[in-house]
Amino acid sequence: MKNLFKYLTITLGLLLLSISINMFFGPHYIAAGGTSGLGILLEYLIQVDRSLIVLALNSLMLLLAIIYLGKKLFIKVLYGSLVLPLLLTYVPKIMFTENKIASIVLGSLIFSIGMSIVYSQNSSSGGTSIPPIILKKYFNIKLSTGLFFIDGIVILLNWSIFGFDQFLLALSSNILVFLVMNLFSKISYKSIENRQTS
């Protein structure tokens, strides 16, 4: 029952991530970071569904998880890596609002809550959310900080593909996610910190 509750919690977090990606970021081509951001970029460039791209990228990142995070956490990372692309397939790709600023604010808030929920279970959505866990474990770098800087690479790619205005929107979203996740940090990351230091 305890494990069931944990996986249901992780699924809820992943569902929130999928909603933010498909209903707020994707329709406006806001690649705010992570494999989902790369999925939006590559979907535009090569016309391949973002869910397949996220699945492929997550599979590559799973190699890092099994090497650096161990078998127990790998299983939870594996779950997120597979379920997120599945949810991206079934969550409708609709534009919740035509206002880009509103999409950034709402999408970033939903994304932050979803990611915090996933991290609170010592898990990951896969992809570029795996390196922050590794950085936290080995270098004691806060998860939100690691996620912020790693996503910066995706944001720069966003600039080269969609232009400077989209770059600013993606950067703003990334900063908002960083700030909101810090607000949740005491609650969301407490269990992770205890397990990784035990």
DORO-574211 format. One record per residue (C-alpha): x, y, z. Coordinates in steps of 0.25 Angstrom, whole numbers, plus 5000, padded with zeros to 4 digits. Example, Ala and Ser with C-alpha at 12.3 -4.5 7.8 and 13.67 -1.06 7.14 Angstrom:
// residues 2
<r><X>5049</X><Y>4982</Y><Z>5031</Z></r>
<r><X>5055</X><Y>4996</Y><Z>5029</Z></r>
// end
This chain:
// residues 198
<r><X>5000</X><Y>5000</Y><Z>5000</Z></r>
<r><X>5011</X><Y>5009</Y><Z>5003</Z></r>
<r><X>5018</X><Y>5007</Y><Z>4990</Z></r>
<r><X>5005</X><Y>5009</Y><Z>4983</Z></r>
<r><X>5003</X><Y>5022</Y><Z>4989</Z></r>
<r><X>5017</X><Y>5026</Y><Z>4985</Z></r>
<r><X>5015</X><Y>5023</Y><Z>4971</Z></r>
<r><X>5001</X><Y>5029</Y><Z>4970</Z></r>
<r><X>5008</X><Y>5042</Y><Z>4976</Z></r>
<r><X>5019</X><Y>5041</Y><Z>4965</Z></r>
<r><X>5008</X><Y>5039</Y><Z>4954</Z></r>
<r><X>5001</X><Y>5051</Y><Z>4959</Z></r>
<r><X>5014</X><Y>5060</Y><Z>4958</Z></r>
<r><X>5016</X><Y>5054</Y><Z>4944</Z></r>
<r><X>5002</X><Y>5057</Y><Z>4940</Z></r>
<r><X>5004</X><Y>5072</Y><Z>4944</Z></r>
<r><X>5017</X><Y>5072</Y><Z>4936</Z></r>
<r><X>5010</X><Y>5067</Y><Z>4924</Z></r>
<r><X>4998</X><Y>5077</Y><Z>4925</Z></r>
<r><X>5008</X><Y>5089</Y><Z>4926</Z></r>
<r><X>5016</X><Y>5084</Y><Z>4914</Z></r>
<r><X>5004</X><Y>5080</Y><Z>4905</Z></r>
<r><X>4995</X><Y>5091</Y><Z>4909</Z></r>
<r><X>5004</X><Y>5103</Y><Z>4912</Z></r>
<r><X>5018</X><Y>5102</Y><Z>4907</Z></r>
<r><X>5017</X><Y>5094</Y><Z>4894</Z></r>
<r><X>5006</X><Y>5102</Y><Z>4887</Z></r>
<r><X>5014</X><Y>5114</Y><Z>4888</Z></r>
<r><X>5027</X><Y>5107</Y><Z>4885</Z></r>
<r><X>5033</X><Y>5111</Y><Z>4899</Z></r>
<r><X>5044</X><Y>5101</Y><Z>4901</Z></r>
<r><X>5047</X><Y>5104</Y><Z>4916</Z></r>
<r><X>5057</X><Y>5093</Y><Z>4918</Z></r>
<r><X>5058</X><Y>5078</Y><Z>4920</Z></r>
<r><X>5055</X><Y>5067</Y><Z>4910</Z></r>
<r><X>5041</X><Y>5072</Y><Z>4909</Z></r>
<r><X>5048</X><Y>5085</Y><Z>4904</Z></r>
<r><X>5057</X><Y>5078</Y><Z>4895</Z></r>
<r><X>5044</X><Y>5070</Y><Z>4890</Z></r>
<r><X>5037</X><Y>5083</Y><Z>4886</Z></r>
<r><X>5050</X><Y>5088</Y><Z>4879</Z></r>
<r><X>5052</X><Y>5075</Y><Z>4871</Z></r>
<r><X>5037</X><Y>5073</Y><Z>4868</Z></r>
<r><X>5038</X><Y>5086</Y><Z>4861</Z></r>
<r><X>5050</X><Y>5083</Y><Z>4854</Z></r>
<r><X>5048</X><Y>5069</Y><Z>4850</Z></r>
<r><X>5033</X><Y>5067</Y><Z>4851</Z></r>
<r><X>5034</X><Y>5055</Y><Z>4860</Z></r>
<r><X>5024</X><Y>5055</Y><Z>4872</Z></r>
<r><X>5030</X><Y>5060</Y><Z>4885</Z></r>
<r><X>5026</X><Y>5048</Y><Z>4893</Z></r>
<r><X>5035</X><Y>5039</Y><Z>4884</Z></r>
<r><X>5046</X><Y>5049</Y><Z>4885</Z></r>
<r><X>5045</X><Y>5050</Y><Z>4901</Z></r>
<r><X>5045</X><Y>5035</Y><Z>4901</Z></r>
<r><X>5058</X><Y>5034</Y><Z>4893</Z></r>
<r><X>5065</X><Y>5044</Y><Z>4902</Z></r>
<r><X>5060</X><Y>5038</Y><Z>4915</Z></r>
<r><X>5065</X><Y>5025</Y><Z>4911</Z></r>
<r><X>5079</X><Y>5031</Y><Z>4909</Z></r>
<r><X>5079</X><Y>5038</Y><Z>4922</Z></r>
<r><X>5075</X><Y>5025</Y><Z>4929</Z></r>
<r><X>5089</X><Y>5020</Y><Z>4927</Z></r>
<r><X>5094</X><Y>5031</Y><Z>4936</Z></r>
<r><X>5083</X><Y>5027</Y><Z>4946</Z></r>
<r><X>5087</X><Y>5013</Y><Z>4947</Z></r>
<r><X>5102</X><Y>5016</Y><Z>4948</Z></r>
<r><X>5101</X><Y>5028</Y><Z>4958</Z></r>
<r><X>5088</X><Y>5026</Y><Z>4966</Z></r>
<r><X>5087</X><Y>5012</Y><Z>4969</Z></r>
<r><X>5077</X><Y>5001</Y><Z>4966</Z></r>
<r><X>5066</X><Y>5005</Y><Z>4976</Z></r>
<r><X>5065</X><Y>5020</Y><Z>4970</Z></r>
<r><X>5067</X><Y>5015</Y><Z>4956</Z></r>
<r><X>5054</X><Y>5007</Y><Z>4957</Z></r>
<r><X>5047</X><Y>5020</Y><Z>4961</Z></r>
<r><X>5054</X><Y>5028</Y><Z>4950</Z></r>
<r><X>5050</X><Y>5017</Y><Z>4940</Z></r>
<r><X>5036</X><Y>5018</Y><Z>4944</Z></r>
<r><X>5036</X><Y>5033</Y><Z>4942</Z></r>
<r><X>5044</X><Y>5032</Y><Z>4929</Z></r>
<r><X>5034</X><Y>5023</Y><Z>4923</Z></r>
<r><X>5021</X><Y>5029</Y><Z>4928</Z></r>
<r><X>5024</X><Y>5043</Y><Z>4925</Z></r>
<r><X>5025</X><Y>5040</Y><Z>4910</Z></r>
<r><X>5012</X><Y>5032</Y><Z>4911</Z></r>
<r><X>5005</X><Y>5043</Y><Z>4918</Z></r>
<r><X>5010</X><Y>5053</Y><Z>4907</Z></r>
<r><X>5003</X><Y>5044</Y><Z>4897</Z></r>
<r><X>4990</X><Y>5044</Y><Z>4903</Z></r>
<r><X>4989</X><Y>5058</Y><Z>4910</Z></r>
<r><X>4982</X><Y>5067</Y><Z>4899</Z></r>
<r><X>4991</X><Y>5077</Y><Z>4891</Z></r>
<r><X>4982</X><Y>5089</Y><Z>4893</Z></r>
<r><X>4985</X><Y>5104</Y><Z>4895</Z></r>
<r><X>4979</X><Y>5107</Y><Z>4908</Z></r>
<r><X>4981</X><Y>5122</Y><Z>4906</Z></r>
<r><X>4986</X><Y>5130</Y><Z>4894</Z></r>
<r><X>4993</X><Y>5140</Y><Z>4904</Z></r>
<r><X>5008</X><Y>5135</Y><Z>4904</Z></r>
<r><X>5010</X><Y>5142</Y><Z>4918</Z></r>
<r><X>4999</X><Y>5135</Y><Z>4924</Z></r>
<r><X>5003</X><Y>5122</Y><Z>4918</Z></r>
<r><X>5017</X><Y>5124</Y><Z>4924</Z></r>
<r><X>5012</X><Y>5128</Y><Z>4938</Z></r>
<r><X>5002</X><Y>5117</Y><Z>4939</Z></r>
<r><X>5010</X><Y>5106</Y><Z>4932</Z></r>
<r><X>5022</X><Y>5109</Y><Z>4940</Z></r>
<r><X>5014</X><Y>5108</Y><Z>4953</Z></r>
<r><X>5008</X><Y>5095</Y><Z>4949</Z></r>
<r><X>5021</X><Y>5090</Y><Z>4945</Z></r>
<r><X>5028</X><Y>5094</Y><Z>4958</Z></r>
<r><X>5017</X><Y>5087</Y><Z>4966</Z></r>
<r><X>5018</X><Y>5075</Y><Z>4958</Z></r>
<r><X>5033</X><Y>5074</Y><Z>4958</Z></r>
<r><X>5033</X><Y>5077</Y><Z>4973</Z></r>
<r><X>5024</X><Y>5065</Y><Z>4975</Z></r>
<r><X>5032</X><Y>5056</Y><Z>4967</Z></r>
<r><X>5045</X><Y>5060</Y><Z>4974</Z></r>
<r><X>5038</X><Y>5059</Y><Z>4988</Z></r>
<r><X>5037</X><Y>5044</Y><Z>4985</Z></r>
<r><X>5052</X><Y>5043</Y><Z>4982</Z></r>
<r><X>5049</X><Y>5041</Y><Z>4968</Z></r>
<r><X>5050</X><Y>5048</Y><Z>4954</Z></r>
<r><X>5043</X><Y>5050</Y><Z>4942</Z></r>
<r><X>5055</X><Y>5045</Y><Z>4934</Z></r>
<r><X>5063</X><Y>5052</Y><Z>4924</Z></r>
<r><X>5071</X><Y>5065</Y><Z>4929</Z></r>
<r><X>5064</X><Y>5064</Y><Z>4943</Z></r>
<r><X>5073</X><Y>5052</Y><Z>4946</Z></r>
<r><X>5086</X><Y>5060</Y><Z>4946</Z></r>
<r><X>5081</X><Y>5070</Y><Z>4957</Z></r>
<r><X>5079</X><Y>5058</Y><Z>4966</Z></r>
<r><X>5093</X><Y>5053</Y><Z>4963</Z></r>
<r><X>5099</X><Y>5067</Y><Z>4966</Z></r>
<r><X>5091</X><Y>5067</Y><Z>4979</Z></r>
<r><X>5096</X><Y>5053</Y><Z>4983</Z></r>
<r><X>5111</X><Y>5055</Y><Z>4980</Z></r>
<r><X>5112</X><Y>5071</Y><Z>4981</Z></r>
<r><X>5101</X><Y>5075</Y><Z>4990</Z></r>
<r><X>5096</X><Y>5085</Y><Z>4980</Z></r>
<r><X>5081</X><Y>5088</Y><Z>4982</Z></r>
<r><X>5072</X><Y>5081</Y><Z>4972</Z></r>
<r><X>5065</X><Y>5094</Y><Z>4967</Z></r>
<r><X>5079</X><Y>5100</Y><Z>4965</Z></r>
<r><X>5084</X><Y>5088</Y><Z>4957</Z></r>
<r><X>5071</X><Y>5088</Y><Z>4949</Z></r>
<r><X>5072</X><Y>5103</Y><Z>4946</Z></r>
<r><X>5086</X><Y>5102</Y><Z>4940</Z></r>
<r><X>5085</X><Y>5090</Y><Z>4932</Z></r>
<r><X>5072</X><Y>5095</Y><Z>4926</Z></r>
<r><X>5080</X><Y>5107</Y><Z>4922</Z></r>
<r><X>5086</X><Y>5099</Y><Z>4911</Z></r>
<r><X>5072</X><Y>5096</Y><Z>4905</Z></r>
<r><X>5068</X><Y>5111</Y><Z>4906</Z></r>
<r><X>5080</X><Y>5115</Y><Z>4898</Z></r>
<r><X>5076</X><Y>5105</Y><Z>4887</Z></r>
<r><X>5062</X><Y>5111</Y><Z>4888</Z></r>
<r><X>5068</X><Y>5124</Y><Z>4884</Z></r>
<r><X>5075</X><Y>5119</Y><Z>4872</Z></r>
<r><X>5063</X><Y>5112</Y><Z>4867</Z></r>
<r><X>5051</X><Y>5121</Y><Z>4870</Z></r>
<r><X>5058</X><Y>5134</Y><Z>4872</Z></r>
<r><X>5061</X><Y>5144</Y><Z>4883</Z></r>
<r><X>5047</X><Y>5147</Y><Z>4888</Z></r>
<r><X>5044</X><Y>5132</Y><Z>4890</Z></r>
<r><X>5057</X><Y>5131</Y><Z>4897</Z></r>
<r><X>5053</X><Y>5142</Y><Z>4907</Z></r>
<r><X>5040</X><Y>5135</Y><Z>4909</Z></r>
<r><X>5047</X><Y>5122</Y><Z>4912</Z></r>
<r><X>5057</X><Y>5128</Y><Z>4921</Z></r>
<r><X>5046</X><Y>5135</Y><Z>4929</Z></r>
<r><X>5039</X><Y>5122</Y><Z>4930</Z></r>
<r><X>5051</X><Y>5115</Y><Z>4935</Z></r>
<r><X>5054</X><Y>5126</Y><Z>4946</Z></r>
<r><X>5039</X><Y>5125</Y><Z>4951</Z></r>
<r><X>5041</X><Y>5110</Y><Z>4952</Z></r>
<r><X>5054</X><Y>5112</Y><Z>4960</Z></r>
<r><X>5047</X><Y>5122</Y><Z>4969</Z></r>
<r><X>5035</X><Y>5114</Y><Z>4972</Z></r>
<r><X>5042</X><Y>5101</Y><Z>4974</Z></r>
<r><X>5051</X><Y>5108</Y><Z>4984</Z></r>
<r><X>5038</X><Y>5112</Y><Z>4992</Z></r>
<r><X>5034</X><Y>5097</Y><Z>4992</Z></r>
<r><X>5048</X><Y>5092</Y><Z>4995</Z></r>
<r><X>5047</X><Y>5090</Y><Z>5010</Z></r>
<r><X>5035</X><Y>5081</Y><Z>5008</Z></r>
<r><X>5038</X><Y>5075</Y><Z>4995</Z></r>
<r><X>5053</X><Y>5072</Y><Z>4997</Z></r>
<r><X>5053</X><Y>5068</Y><Z>5011</Z></r>
<r><X>5051</X><Y>5053</Y><Z>5009</Z></r>
<r><X>5062</X><Y>5053</Y><Z>4998</Z></r>
<r><X>5072</X><Y>5059</Y><Z>5007</Z></r>
<r><X>5070</X><Y>5049</Y><Z>5018</Z></r>
<r><X>5071</X><Y>5037</Y><Z>5009</Z></r>
<r><X>5083</X><Y>5042</Y><Z>5001</Z></r>
<r><X>5090</X><Y>5045</Y><Z>5014</Z></r>
<r><X>5086</X><Y>5032</Y><Z>5021</Z></r>
// end
